[in-house]
């Protein structure tokens, strides 16, 4: 994995990612509206190790990039496979947590000193920090024999895939059709309310499932499941917590919609108020998206039982 030297602080890395998203949003590009093919190719992964990216990298490589096939390689991995990066190709930055250790006096220890201290049972303090790495989409390489994965034959219509996704859930939500006008998740009762399918006639059944997926992500935040603040603190009026939960639900719903094959542009509209709220939160807190992305990923995994 090609690695940048530790020349900047964690704060710079958080700000770097946040600035990129702010610039996209201010230009009118909403990253999670990208129409990727998770239902055919799965989520972004390292082609060499088959490792699926997670956390902030799950968000960046699935939402912010726009390659047809979500396979990535480091520079060294490209070389190991006998290929080379096509001149002029754009590298994608990803981020991982590393640690350095200090002793009781605050001295930073070398790797050898850490091993010695651990062998002697000497107490150490571990300090996490983010490191940048670069990867290339496999389409940016040449000389590597790889085949585009065959698209699955979709014998089941998208709505059937939506139902199959719901039927596969081990922990089934309570869905009621009491309020005919509004879709919402009620944390205190632990119930999802949905308008009936027929009420989505204007936009089609895909819109119904897209809304249901949004509420399903909220449902995963209950105290008996993933216990997110935005759901547990239902009476909390904190703008940051509320916006964090809403973006978590939005990203998670986009992922589920993509898996089901209903990720359509006309289903992915966000109100100007929501977009402005998320922009404000990113400008106020450079770690905002670093919290939201893993929450959305974990919610999707919970629903899929993985």
Secondary structure as UniProt FT lines:
FT   STRAND          2..3
FT   HELIX           10..26
FT   TURN            27..28
FT   HELIX           31..33
FT   HELIX           38..41
FT   STRAND          45..46
FT   TURN            47..49
FT   HELIX           55..59
FT   HELIX           60..64
FT   STRAND          71..73
FT   HELIX           75..80
FT   TURN            81..82
FT   STRAND          84..85
FT   TURN            87..88
FT   STRAND          92..102
FT   TURN            104..105
FT   HELIX           111..120
FT   STRAND          125..137
FT   HELIX           138..140
FT   STRAND          141..142
FT   HELIX           158..167
FT   STRAND          174..176
FT   STRAND          184..186
FT   TURN            187..190
FT   STRAND          191..193
FT   HELIX           197..200
FT   TURN            201..203
FT   HELIX           205..219
FT   TURN            220..221
FT   TURN            223..226
FT   HELIX           229..232
FT   TURN            234..235
FT   HELIX           239..260
FT   HELIX           265..267
FT   HELIX           272..284
FT   TURN            286..287
FT   HELIX           288..304
//
